[in-house]
Amino acid sequence: ALKFEMFVKNTWTNGSLMTAINGNFNYLARYAPEENVSGGFKTDGWVTVTIPLDKFLKNDSGNYDASGSPAPTVGTLTGGSPGETVQIMLYNDSAAPLAGFDAAFDNVRVVKIK
């Protein structure tokens, strides 16, 4: 799984985080916790986010919606190279413009799920 710490200072109401490994934008993971919380998402401190690697889905449409099939192997995600970079991008995929986003990220890592 991909894990990282996140602190969301101001309420996050729309848009999502799209994550790619080693610049491979063919497979993306979408993270949008504000969709499950009435009134938006905000943390009181640092929280750990866990995204299983099988949630990195094929970007079939080219619209960065991560709606296709999962990557068949970890090597598909990394291009066969050791993990060098992880891109975490804010993507405004909602009908309303995102007014603002104030968050911090730390300790990005890949870990084995037990």
N, C-alpha and C positions, 0 to 999 in steps of 0.2 A: 504494500500500500504506500501511497505518497502521504506523508504527514508533514504538517507545519503548524506553527503557532500563529494565531491571528488575534489582533485587537481592533475592534470596530468602535471608534470614538463617538461618531454621530450616527443616528439611526439610518440604516440602509434600507431603502424602500423598493427599489427595482433595479433591474440589470442583473448580471451574473458574472461570476469568475469563470473564465475559461483557462484551462491549464494544458500546456504542451510540454513534452519532454524532449530535450536535445533538438529543439527547433522542428520537430515532426508535427506539423499542423494537419497531417492526415488523420491523426487520432487526438481527440480532445476530451477532457473531462469537464463537465459543467457542475458548478457549485453555486447554489442560490438559496441559502437558508431563510432569507426574508420572505420567500414564498410560503413558508410554513408557519409564520408568526404574524398574528394580527398586529398591525401598526408598524411593522418593520422589525429589523434585527439590529441589536446593539449588544456589545459585551460589557461586563463590569470589570474586565481585566483580560488577560491572555487566555485564550481557549485553544485546545488542540483540535485540528481538523484532520480527519482521516478519509482519504479517497482510495478505495480499493482499485488496483490496476485494471481490473476487469470493467471499471466504469469509464475507462478511456475508450471512447467509441469512434468508429470510422466517421469522418467528416464527408459523408456521401454527397450532400447537397452543395457544398462549397460555401454555405452560409454560416459556418461556424456554429452549427446547432448540436453537434455531437449526438446524432440520432441513429447512427448505423450500428453495425455489429462490433463487438469488442475486439481489441487487438489479439491475434492468435498467440503471440509470445511476447515476453518482455523485450526480446531482441528487436521485435517489430517497432516497439515504442522508442527504443534507444538507438536504432540503426546499427545495433551490434557493438556499439562503443560503450565504455563505462559512462555512467551518468555525469555529464558535464554541466548541463544547464537545465533549468526548469523555468518556463515562462508562465507567469500568473498574470492574466490580463482582465481588466474590467470590460465587459462587453454589454453595451446597452441594447439588449434584445427584447425590450418591452415597448409597448406603444407610447408610453409617456417618457419624455426626456428625463434623464437622471439629473437631479438638481445638484447633487454633490456626493462625494464618497471620501471618507476620512478613515483609513485603516492602515495598519502596519502588519508586516509579516516577518517571521523569524524562524530559524532552525528547520529549514526545508530538508527533508530526507526521505529515503525509501527504506521501508522496514518490512520484515517478514511478518505476516499475520499469523498469530498462533491459534 
